Amino acid sequence: MIKREICIEAINLKSNKLNGYRLLTVYSKELGILRLSGSRLGGRSEAFVRNNFWITYSEKSDVHSIKQSEFIGHCKGISQNYEKLINAWQWAEFLEACSHTGEDNSQELFDLFYTCLEEADQMSAEVYEKKALILNLYFLWNLSHFLGYEPNLQLCQQNHEKCNCPLLKNEAKFHDLFFDFEQGGILCSACPSDLVMSTYSSKILGGIYKIFTELQNQNLKEILTKNLEINYQKPALEFAKKTLQKYLQVHAHHKLKSIGLK
């Protein structure tokens, strides 16, 4: 087993004690998800702390030893607000469940996670109450994008042709819109061919498609200033969040414990 000492920059997702040692699950800029063990870490082992770690790394090992650590920063405002903390835990859980060690887009995923943490950390409680749903949608959508299975809004999952659905153009009445959680795309009962449903298909609100298109190719500042919480009712935004959560859960490599997706 070849071991090498390397330095990584990482954000702590969770921490457990084990025989006097700390077992950390972190997301690193260089290698994605990693599990590290070390002693005398103190505050550097808390969740959502950003550190440099010098570790003994082996590709065949599940846990890597921390030789030295250096504190970079901490989103203190998150730990002091219950709603912020719950959402941050959920982002961490999705990141752990859906990504892997050696992720090709680990830099982008690291930046996405930290940017969302930092934005939540800096918001006042009043602003966060208004913007939390938008921040959640931005994180979930871009997580699916960087992992390589962003929902496909251009093609109809029914006939794999360019989406020109009468329902989406507001020309069809009394038709249902569905989201295919396995393929990650739109199905519509107004499409010419017979609608084929599966256990991975679910009826969604028509406005969800429009919310998804708002999330495409937008940076976080643009999304937060577009006031989606005013343009779309809260139930529609909640439904969009649940749809993305369920979609990511279908593609996760283990079940998420803290998130109800019924």
C-alpha positions as CSV (number, residue, x, y, z in Angstrom):
1,M,0.0,0.0,0.0
2,I,1.6,3.2,-1.2
3,K,1.2,6.2,1.2
4,R,2.1,9.8,0.6
5,E,1.9,12.9,2.6
6,I,-0.2,15.6,1.1
7,C,-1.8,18.9,2.1
8,I,-5.5,19.4,1.4
9,E,-8.0,22.3,2.0
10,A,-11.2,21.0,3.4
11,I,-14.5,21.8,5.1
12,N,-15.6,19.6,8.0
13,L,-19.0,18.0,7.5
14,K,-19.2,16.0,10.7
15,S,-17.1,14.8,13.6
16,N,-17.2,11.7,15.9
17,K,-15.0,10.6,18.9
18,L,-13.3,7.3,18.7
19,N,-10.9,6.0,21.4
20,G,-9.5,9.4,22.1
21,Y,-9.3,10.3,18.4
22,R,-11.5,12.5,16.2
23,L,-12.9,10.9,13.1
24,L,-13.7,13.7,10.6
25,T,-15.8,13.5,7.5
26,V,-14.6,16.4,5.3
27,Y,-15.1,17.7,1.8
28,S,-11.8,18.6,0.3
29,K,-11.0,20.9,-2.6
30,E,-8.5,18.4,-4.1
31,L,-10.0,15.0,-3.5
32,G,-13.7,15.4,-2.6
33,I,-15.1,13.3,0.3
34,L,-12.5,12.0,2.8
35,R,-12.5,10.5,6.3
36,L,-9.6,11.7,8.5
37,S,-8.5,10.7,12.0
38,G,-6.4,12.8,14.4
39,S,-6.0,13.9,18.0
40,R,-5.8,17.3,19.7
41,L,-7.8,19.0,17.0
42,G,-9.8,21.2,19.3
43,G,-12.1,23.7,17.5
44,R,-10.6,22.7,14.2
45,S,-12.9,19.6,14.3
46,E,-16.2,21.4,14.5
47,A,-18.7,21.2,11.7
48,F,-18.3,23.8,8.9
49,V,-14.8,24.8,9.9
50,R,-12.4,25.3,7.0
51,N,-8.9,23.9,7.5
52,N,-5.7,23.0,5.8
53,F,-4.8,19.4,6.7
54,W,-1.5,17.6,6.2
55,I,-2.4,14.0,5.9
56,T,-0.9,10.5,5.2
57,Y,-3.0,9.5,2.2
58,S,-3.5,6.1,0.5
59,E,-6.0,5.4,-2.3
60,K,-6.8,2.0,-0.8
61,S,-7.5,3.3,2.7
62,D,-10.9,4.4,4.0
63,V,-9.4,6.7,6.8
64,H,-6.4,8.9,6.5
65,S,-4.2,10.2,9.4
66,I,-3.9,13.9,10.1
67,K,-0.3,14.9,10.8
68,Q,-0.9,18.6,11.1
69,S,-3.8,21.0,10.7
70,E,-4.2,24.8,10.2
71,F,-7.4,26.7,10.9
72,I,-8.6,28.9,8.0
73,G,-12.1,30.0,8.9
74,H,-15.5,29.2,10.5
75,C,-19.0,30.2,9.6
76,K,-20.0,31.1,13.2
77,G,-23.3,32.7,12.3
78,I,-24.6,29.3,11.1
79,S,-24.1,27.6,14.5
80,Q,-25.9,30.4,16.2
81,N,-29.1,30.1,14.2
82,Y,-31.2,26.9,14.2
83,E,-32.7,27.2,10.7
84,K,-29.3,28.0,9.2
85,L,-27.8,25.0,11.0
86,I,-30.5,22.6,9.9
87,N,-30.1,23.6,6.3
88,A,-26.3,23.4,6.5
89,W,-26.5,19.9,7.9
90,Q,-28.7,18.9,5.0
91,W,-26.3,20.3,2.4
92,A,-23.5,18.4,4.1
93,E,-25.5,15.2,4.1
94,F,-26.4,15.5,0.4
95,L,-22.8,16.3,-0.4
96,E,-21.6,13.2,1.4
97,A,-24.3,10.9,0.0
98,C,-24.0,12.0,-3.6
99,S,-20.3,12.5,-4.2
100,H,-17.2,10.4,-4.0
101,T,-13.5,10.5,-3.2
102,G,-11.6,11.7,-6.3
103,E,-14.6,13.6,-7.7
104,D,-13.7,15.2,-11.1
105,N,-15.5,18.4,-10.0
106,S,-14.3,18.5,-6.4
107,Q,-13.1,22.1,-6.8
108,E,-16.5,23.3,-8.1
109,L,-18.4,21.3,-5.4
110,F,-16.2,22.7,-2.6
111,D,-16.7,26.3,-3.9
112,L,-20.5,25.7,-4.2
113,F,-20.7,24.4,-0.6
114,Y,-18.6,27.1,0.9
115,T,-20.2,29.9,-1.0
116,C,-23.7,28.8,0.2
117,L,-22.4,28.4,3.8
118,E,-20.8,31.9,3.6
119,E,-23.9,33.5,2.2
120,A,-26.1,32.0,4.9
121,D,-23.6,32.9,7.5
122,Q,-23.6,36.6,6.5
123,M,-27.4,37.0,6.2
124,S,-29.4,38.5,9.0
125,A,-32.1,36.2,10.5
126,E,-34.8,38.3,8.8
127,V,-33.2,38.2,5.4
128,Y,-32.4,34.5,5.7
129,E,-36.1,33.7,6.5
130,K,-37.0,35.2,3.1
131,K,-34.1,33.8,1.2
132,A,-33.5,30.3,2.7
133,L,-35.6,28.5,0.1
134,I,-33.9,30.2,-2.8
135,L,-30.5,29.4,-1.3
136,N,-31.5,25.7,-0.9
137,L,-32.7,25.5,-4.5
138,Y,-29.5,27.0,-5.7
139,F,-27.4,24.5,-3.8
140,L,-29.5,21.5,-4.8
141,W,-29.6,22.4,-8.5
142,N,-25.9,23.2,-8.8
143,L,-25.0,20.0,-6.8
144,S,-26.8,18.0,-9.5
145,H,-25.1,20.0,-12.2
146,F,-21.6,19.5,-10.9
147,L,-22.3,15.8,-10.2
148,G,-23.3,15.4,-13.9
149,Y,-27.0,14.8,-13.7
150,E,-28.6,18.2,-13.8
151,P,-32.3,17.8,-14.8
152,N,-32.8,18.0,-18.6
153,L,-35.3,20.7,-19.4
154,Q,-34.6,20.8,-23.2
155,L,-35.7,17.2,-24.1
156,C,-39.0,15.5,-23.4
157,Q,-38.3,12.3,-21.6
158,Q,-41.3,10.8,-23.3
159,N,-40.1,11.0,-26.9
160,H,-36.6,12.4,-26.5
161,E,-37.4,15.3,-28.8
162,K,-36.9,19.0,-28.1
163,C,-39.3,20.0,-25.4
164,N,-42.1,21.9,-27.2
165,C,-44.9,20.8,-24.9
166,P,-48.3,22.5,-25.2
167,L,-48.6,22.6,-21.3
168,L,-45.3,24.4,-20.9
169,K,-46.4,27.0,-23.4
170,N,-49.7,27.4,-21.5
171,E,-51.7,26.1,-24.5
172,A,-52.9,22.9,-22.9
173,K,-55.6,22.5,-20.3
174,F,-56.5,19.6,-18.1
175,H,-53.2,17.9,-18.7
176,D,-50.7,16.7,-16.1
177,L,-47.0,17.4,-15.8
178,F,-44.6,14.8,-14.4
179,F,-41.0,14.7,-13.4
180,D,-39.0,11.5,-14.0
181,F,-36.6,11.1,-11.0
182,E,-34.6,8.3,-12.7
183,Q,-34.0,10.1,-16.0
184,G,-34.1,13.6,-14.6
185,G,-36.5,15.2,-17.0
186,I,-40.1,16.3,-17.8
187,L,-43.0,14.1,-18.9
188,C,-46.3,15.6,-20.0
189,S,-49.7,13.9,-20.6
190,A,-50.3,16.5,-23.4
191,C,-47.4,15.1,-25.5
192,P,-48.5,13.1,-28.6
193,S,-47.2,9.7,-27.6
194,D,-48.7,7.6,-24.8
195,L,-47.4,8.6,-21.3
196,V,-45.3,5.9,-19.8
197,M,-45.1,6.2,-16.0
198,S,-42.8,4.3,-13.7
199,T,-42.2,4.1,-9.9
200,Y,-39.7,6.9,-10.4
201,S,-42.2,9.4,-11.9
202,S,-44.3,11.8,-9.9
203,K,-46.8,14.5,-10.8
204,I,-45.4,18.0,-10.2
205,L,-46.8,21.6,-10.3
206,G,-46.5,23.3,-13.7
207,G,-44.7,26.3,-12.1
208,I,-41.9,24.0,-11.0
209,Y,-40.6,23.9,-14.6
210,K,-40.3,27.7,-14.6
211,I,-38.5,27.7,-11.3
212,F,-36.0,25.2,-12.7
213,T,-35.4,27.3,-15.8
214,E,-34.7,30.3,-13.5
215,L,-32.0,28.3,-11.8
216,Q,-30.1,27.4,-15.0
217,N,-26.9,29.4,-15.8
218,Q,-27.4,31.9,-12.9
219,N,-24.8,32.7,-10.2
220,L,-25.9,33.0,-6.6
221,K,-26.0,36.8,-6.5
222,E,-28.3,36.9,-9.5
223,I,-30.6,34.3,-8.1
224,L,-30.8,36.0,-4.7
225,T,-31.5,39.4,-6.2
226,K,-34.3,38.1,-8.6
227,N,-36.7,37.9,-5.7
228,L,-38.1,34.5,-6.7
229,E,-39.8,34.3,-3.3
230,I,-42.0,37.2,-4.5
231,N,-42.5,35.9,-8.1
232,Y,-43.4,32.4,-7.0
233,Q,-45.6,31.3,-4.0
234,K,-43.9,29.6,-1.1
235,P,-45.6,26.2,-1.7
236,A,-44.3,26.1,-5.3
237,L,-40.7,26.8,-4.1
238,E,-41.1,24.2,-1.3
239,F,-42.3,21.7,-3.9
240,A,-39.4,22.5,-6.2
241,K,-37.0,21.9,-3.3
242,K,-38.6,18.5,-2.4
243,T,-38.5,17.5,-6.1
244,L,-34.7,18.2,-6.3
245,Q,-34.2,16.5,-3.0
246,K,-36.0,13.4,-4.1
247,Y,-34.1,13.4,-7.4
248,L,-30.8,13.6,-5.7
249,Q,-31.8,10.9,-3.2
250,V,-32.5,8.5,-6.1
251,H,-29.0,9.0,-7.3
252,A,-27.3,9.0,-3.9
253,H,-25.1,6.0,-2.9
254,H,-26.7,5.7,0.5
255,K,-30.0,6.9,2.1
256,L,-30.1,10.3,3.8
257,K,-31.1,9.9,7.4
258,S,-32.2,13.4,8.4
259,I,-34.3,14.4,5.5
260,G,-37.9,13.3,5.0
261,L,-38.7,12.9,1.3
262,K,-42.3,11.5,1.3
